[in-house]
Amino acid sequence: MSNLQSIQHEFLNYLLEKPSAIANTIISDDVSADQRLGLYADAYKLRLKEAMMTDYEQLHAYLGDEMFDQLMESYISRYPSNKESLRYFSQKLPNILKVDQPWSQAVELSELAVIEKTFCDSFDAADGELVTLAMLSQVPLDDWPTLRIKFHDSVQELSMTTNSFQIWKALSEDAVPPAVEKNTTHWVIWRNDLVSRYIVITDVQASAIKMMMAGSSFSDLCESFLEYYDEEQTPQQAVGILQSWISHGMICELLTE
Amino acid sequence: MTRPFLGFGLGLRTEHYQYVLENKPDIDWFEIISENYMVPGGKPLDYLDKIRAEYPMVMHGVSLSIGSTDVINKPYLSRLKQLAERVEPNWISDHLCWTSVDHTNSHDLLPLPYNEETIEHVVERITQAQDFLGRQILLENLSSYVTYKNSEMNEWEFLNEIAVRSDCHILLDINNIFVSAHNHHFDPLDYINGIARDRVMQFHLAGHSYNGSMIIDTHDHNVCDPVWDLYATALKRFGAVSTMIERDDNIPAFQELESELRIAENIAKTVLMPKELELGDVKITGAA
């Protein structure tokens, strides 16, 4: 290992609070090497915490300063950043909250984190030209059975097992959040006209959006709708849901074979 | 020998997007933080394109990690190049530092030891980066808080040597010189007088904070008087150099930064002749 490699390796260990010999390589004068290095260690942690506080503002409000700080400390020590941009540093947080004790005991924590992460991801997801209702009406009749769609990259469907969305909404309005309740709901978050949006959707709509995102065709969609509607209603309902997604600005492409 | 002179600019910050678009303030150019726009789409890139259509821009990165002992980060360079194709900046800059090693990012600008081993290592990597990007880059001097025992030269000798050997340019941060001079007990004038005239392409100005006996480069205050004095000295040595003010925290209204930028412009008008401050290519005078 070269001197430079060794210095960088030891410096990084110091920042990560691992055993490090970096202080031996630094000049102490009126300010000691440890004091000087401490400025970097403090800045390292502060910067990562600021990024997490920005990305998970409502989770922070829900947990309070002390518990959120514990969460940040634990996350920072276990998942050092391997990305160039702080924007992506805390992307693993929802999953950590879902599987790690003690956080996993309160399901709404992971769900709140998912909501905030999804808004972040939707905010700067790739742009795309939107399909219009007129374009849908021009699809030849023969192409309808095999018709597939491409959603805008910002569109994400979220299935929640608690009233986490209501908790998130209350927190974001600086209101007192409701008590946690078991409550299965489905939501869509997306961006339209550069603004992030969200709506609550039904079980049927959630199942439809999942299918079509996974690449199913219009005829697959109709078949799945037979579970909920009679044969006469089914095509009309399936066309209706496509129209609704288009009206909301969620669809980028109509793919015909 | 000449250098392009863009005039007086500001760092583009999200807080000011709307104001800039609605008011088209009289600013010569903007500097963007490259990483903030390395995203797939949405508002950041939308505002970037709209503001770029009105103003010249330069790109300033924080993650090139040119001094790292990891393999050079080609995926990052690709994203940087792709952004440059979109922005068409007058130039691209980053810092003479390392930010990541062992594939772990510190998100900080960490100092290098000033010695021959580091020079050879960094020059090789700058060459790779410049070849990949197809252009010369600018590297900025840091504010630093530590000095390595195995440093063999002053920071300005190190910076000069790297710029000359790799044929890159220098983004001279006047505030960083002031901060590091205080923290490491050297004379900031020695630094300014030690930098090659023909390598300097841009100046940064910023504010800082005191932490006990150390000064920290926080970019959260106005530029202080001693830094303005140092700026005047730098103008006398280097002539007209594109100048911008960085503000990253405690960000005030745009008009306040604009007023601060006018201070820089007025100092330049006092130190230099009107002809020297005409935008475009300016002649570099005096010995290197």
Interface residues (C-beta under 8 A of the other chain):
Chain A: S2 N3 L4 Q5 I7 Q8 H9 F11 L12 L15 L16 T25 I26 I27 D29 D30 V31 A33 Q35 R36 L37 L39 Y40 A43 Y44 R47 L48 P80 S81 N82 K83 E84 S85 L86 R87 F89 S122 F123 D124 A125 A126 D127 G128 D153 S154 R191 L194
Chain B: E35 N36 M38 V39 P40 G41 G42 K43 P44 L45 D46 S63 G67 S68 T69 N73 Y76 W98 S100 V101 D102 H103 T104 N105 S106 H107 D108 L110 L112 P113 E117 T118 H121 Y145 V146 T147 Y148 K149 N150 N183 H185 N211 G212 S213 M214 I216
